[in-house]
Amino acid sequence: MERREVQKGIRESWAAVVDLKVAETISTPAPLQVNEEFRDLLLSEEVQYTELYLAGLNLQHFNILLTDFSFFQYGFNRDDHVRYAYYPNPFIEPVDASENIPRLRELVEAELITNEEFLALVNDQRSDNRAAPIRYENAPRDRKPFSHPCSHFHIGHGTVGRWALSRHLTPLAFTLLVLKHYYVAQWLEGESLEEESGNVFETRLIRARADCEEVPEALFSRLEKKCFHFS
């Protein structure tokens, strides 16, 4: 995947979150450069997720910010080396249903309270059933059979565990996959009898998956495919 393809996918992802009505702002449509402060926190085994999340928010190290203050990152290092990430707001459930949240966000927009004060105010409403952060990486040069798949997910906070994929994900496919599972109520608003799938967003996800190329056998062998993996 080339840089221009990632940039195109970021624009498509923004269009998707707008259509789902969970869009707050797009910081940049270009792949993010490495931010050393955020990277060091990400790789640290001692950092709690809330600290990492707040760093990304305060550094504005994101491409897309959602209405619940969760955010997406899309990075491109070199040909075929990409990184996409979704960092959910750890203080509230995705798109919290509380009537107080929109009002508090208005105070942030009016610069009457800071992001940190906003998060502190909603902290009491948080649930133990909060969404987990999820990252996707495609790193052919780092690939090691069975231990470091070329194409893989990191699910949850931390660097342990790589969940193999047999496809190269596009930014749009990653975004839609997250939206489907983390913003269910908004996703269901796309129900349509005109779609074979019954949902306009589901149809968009099906098309996005078709655009995700299979990982070649040289990077994901037939023997590796006999193990559990996402396809």
C-alpha positions as CSV (number, residue, x, y, z in Angstrom):
1,M,0.0,0.0,0.0
2,E,1.3,3.4,-1.0
3,R,1.1,6.7,1.0
4,R,-1.5,8.1,-1.4
5,E,-3.7,5.1,-0.8
6,V,-3.6,5.6,2.9
7,Q,-4.4,9.3,2.5
8,K,-7.4,8.4,0.3
9,G,-8.5,5.9,3.0
10,I,-8.4,8.5,5.7
11,R,-10.7,10.8,3.7
12,E,-13.0,7.8,3.1
13,S,-12.9,7.1,6.8
14,W,-13.9,10.7,7.7
15,A,-16.8,10.4,5.3
16,A,-17.9,7.2,7.1
17,V,-17.9,8.7,10.6
18,V,-19.7,11.8,9.3
19,D,-22.4,9.5,7.8
20,L,-22.6,7.6,11.0
21,K,-23.1,10.9,12.8
22,V,-20.2,10.4,15.3
23,A,-17.8,12.9,13.7
24,E,-16.3,15.7,15.7
25,T,-13.3,16.9,13.7
26,I,-10.6,15.8,11.3
27,S,-7.1,17.0,12.4
28,T,-5.3,16.0,9.2
29,P,-6.1,13.9,6.2
30,A,-2.4,12.9,5.9
31,P,-0.8,9.9,7.6
32,L,0.6,10.9,11.0
33,Q,4.3,11.3,11.5
34,V,5.9,9.6,14.5
35,N,5.4,11.5,17.7
36,E,8.3,10.5,20.0
37,E,6.5,11.4,23.2
38,F,3.4,9.3,22.3
39,R,5.5,6.5,20.9
40,D,7.6,6.2,24.1
41,L,4.4,6.1,26.2
42,L,2.9,3.5,23.9
43,L,5.9,1.2,24.2
44,S,6.2,1.6,28.0
45,E,5.1,-1.3,30.1
46,E,4.4,1.0,33.1
47,V,2.0,3.5,31.4
48,Q,-1.7,3.1,32.1
49,Y,-4.1,3.4,29.2
50,T,-5.7,6.6,30.6
51,E,-2.3,8.3,30.5
52,L,-1.7,7.2,26.9
53,Y,-5.1,8.3,25.8
54,L,-4.8,11.8,27.4
55,A,-1.4,12.2,25.8
56,G,-2.8,11.5,22.4
57,L,-5.7,13.9,23.0
58,N,-3.5,16.7,24.4
59,L,-0.8,16.4,21.7
60,Q,-3.6,16.3,19.1
61,H,-1.9,13.2,17.8
62,F,-4.8,11.9,15.9
63,N,-6.4,12.1,12.4
64,I,-10.1,11.8,13.4
65,L,-11.8,12.8,16.7
66,L,-15.2,11.4,17.4
67,T,-18.1,13.0,19.3
68,D,-17.3,11.0,22.4
69,F,-13.7,12.1,22.3
70,S,-12.4,8.8,21.1
71,F,-10.0,9.0,18.2
72,F,-8.5,7.3,15.2
73,Q,-4.8,7.4,14.1
74,Y,-3.5,6.3,10.7
75,G,0.2,6.0,10.1
76,F,2.4,5.2,7.1
77,N,6.1,4.4,7.5
78,R,7.2,3.0,4.2
79,D,5.7,0.9,1.4
80,D,3.3,-1.7,2.9
81,H,4.2,-0.6,6.5
82,V,1.1,0.9,8.0
83,R,-0.5,1.4,11.4
84,Y,-4.1,2.2,12.2
85,A,-5.4,2.7,15.8
86,Y,-8.6,3.4,17.6
87,Y,-8.3,4.8,21.1
88,P,-11.7,4.9,22.9
89,N,-12.4,7.4,25.6
90,P,-11.6,5.4,28.8
91,F,-13.8,7.6,30.9
92,I,-17.2,6.9,29.2
93,E,-18.8,4.2,27.1
94,P,-18.7,4.9,23.4
95,V,-21.2,7.7,22.5
96,D,-22.5,7.8,26.1
97,A,-26.3,8.2,26.3
98,S,-26.2,10.6,29.2
99,E,-27.9,13.9,28.5
100,N,-25.1,15.7,30.3
101,I,-22.4,14.8,27.8
102,P,-23.6,17.1,25.0
103,R,-23.8,20.0,27.4
104,L,-20.4,19.4,28.8
105,R,-18.9,19.2,25.3
106,E,-20.5,22.6,24.6
107,L,-18.5,24.0,27.5
108,V,-15.3,22.6,26.1
109,E,-16.1,24.1,22.7
110,A,-16.7,27.5,24.3
111,E,-13.3,27.0,26.1
112,L,-15.1,27.4,29.5
113,I,-13.6,24.0,30.6
114,T,-10.6,22.0,29.4
115,N,-10.5,18.5,28.0
116,E,-9.2,17.2,31.3
117,E,-12.0,18.9,33.2
118,F,-14.6,17.5,30.8
119,L,-13.2,14.0,31.3
120,A,-13.1,14.5,35.1
121,L,-16.8,15.5,35.1
122,V,-17.9,12.5,33.1
123,N,-15.6,10.1,35.0
124,D,-18.3,9.3,37.6
125,Q,-20.5,8.0,34.8
126,R,-18.1,5.6,33.4
127,S,-18.9,1.9,33.1
128,D,-16.7,-1.1,33.8
129,N,-17.7,-2.3,30.4
130,R,-15.6,0.2,28.5
131,A,-14.3,-0.5,25.0
132,A,-10.8,-1.8,24.4
133,P,-8.3,0.1,22.2
134,I,-7.5,-1.7,19.0
135,R,-4.5,-1.3,16.7
136,Y,-3.8,-2.8,13.2
137,E,-0.3,-3.1,11.8
138,N,1.1,-4.4,8.5
139,A,4.9,-4.9,8.9
140,P,6.3,-7.3,6.3
141,R,10.0,-6.5,7.2
142,D,9.3,-7.4,10.8
143,R,7.5,-10.7,10.0
144,K,8.4,-13.8,11.9
145,P,6.4,-17.0,11.2
146,F,3.9,-17.8,13.9
147,S,5.2,-15.1,16.4
148,H,5.0,-11.8,14.5
149,P,2.5,-12.0,11.6
150,C,2.9,-9.5,8.8
151,S,-0.7,-8.3,9.1
152,H,-2.0,-8.3,12.7
153,F,-4.2,-6.7,15.3
154,H,-3.3,-5.6,18.8
155,I,-6.4,-5.8,21.0
156,G,-6.4,-4.0,24.3
157,H,-3.7,-1.8,25.9
158,G,-0.1,-3.1,25.7
159,T,2.1,-4.7,23.1
160,V,1.6,-8.3,24.0
161,G,-0.4,-10.5,21.6
162,R,-0.6,-10.2,17.8
163,W,-3.8,-11.5,16.2
164,A,-3.0,-12.6,12.6
165,L,-5.0,-11.5,9.6
166,S,-4.8,-13.0,6.1
167,R,-5.6,-9.7,4.4
168,H,-4.0,-6.3,4.3
169,L,-6.5,-3.9,5.8
170,T,-7.3,-0.5,4.2
171,P,-7.9,2.5,6.5
172,L,-11.6,2.4,5.5
173,A,-12.0,-1.3,6.3
174,F,-10.4,-0.8,9.7
175,T,-12.6,2.2,10.5
176,L,-15.8,0.5,9.4
177,L,-14.9,-2.6,11.4
178,V,-14.5,-0.5,14.6
179,L,-17.6,1.5,14.0
180,K,-19.7,-1.6,13.5
181,H,-18.7,-3.2,16.8
182,Y,-18.2,-0.1,18.9
183,Y,-21.0,2.2,17.7
184,V,-23.8,-0.3,17.3
185,A,-26.8,2.0,17.8
186,Q,-25.5,4.4,15.1
187,W,-24.7,1.5,12.8
188,L,-28.2,0.1,13.0
189,E,-29.6,3.5,11.9
190,G,-28.3,2.5,8.4
191,E,-31.0,-0.2,8.0
192,S,-32.4,-0.2,4.5
193,L,-34.7,-2.6,2.6
194,E,-32.9,-1.5,-0.6
195,E,-29.7,-3.1,0.5
196,E,-29.1,-6.9,0.1
197,S,-27.3,-6.8,3.4
198,G,-30.2,-4.9,5.0
199,N,-27.9,-2.0,6.0
200,V,-26.1,0.7,4.0
201,F,-23.1,0.6,6.4
202,E,-22.9,-3.2,6.2
203,T,-22.8,-3.0,2.4
204,R,-20.0,-0.4,2.6
205,L,-18.1,-2.7,4.9
206,I,-18.6,-5.7,2.5
207,R,-17.2,-3.6,-0.3
208,A,-14.3,-2.3,1.8
209,R,-13.3,-5.9,2.7
210,A,-13.3,-6.8,-1.0
211,D,-10.7,-4.1,-1.5
212,C,-8.4,-5.7,1.1
213,E,-5.8,-7.8,-0.7
214,E,-4.8,-11.2,0.5
215,V,-1.4,-11.4,2.2
216,P,0.8,-13.3,-0.2
217,E,2.0,-16.8,0.8
218,A,5.6,-15.6,1.2
219,L,4.3,-13.5,4.1
220,F,1.6,-15.8,5.5
221,S,2.2,-19.4,4.6
222,R,-0.3,-22.2,4.1
223,L,0.8,-23.7,7.4
224,E,0.3,-20.5,9.3
225,K,-3.2,-20.2,7.8
226,K,-4.0,-23.5,9.4
227,C,-3.8,-21.7,12.7
228,F,-6.6,-19.4,13.9
229,H,-6.6,-16.0,12.2
230,F,-8.9,-13.2,11.0
231,S,-9.8,-13.4,7.3
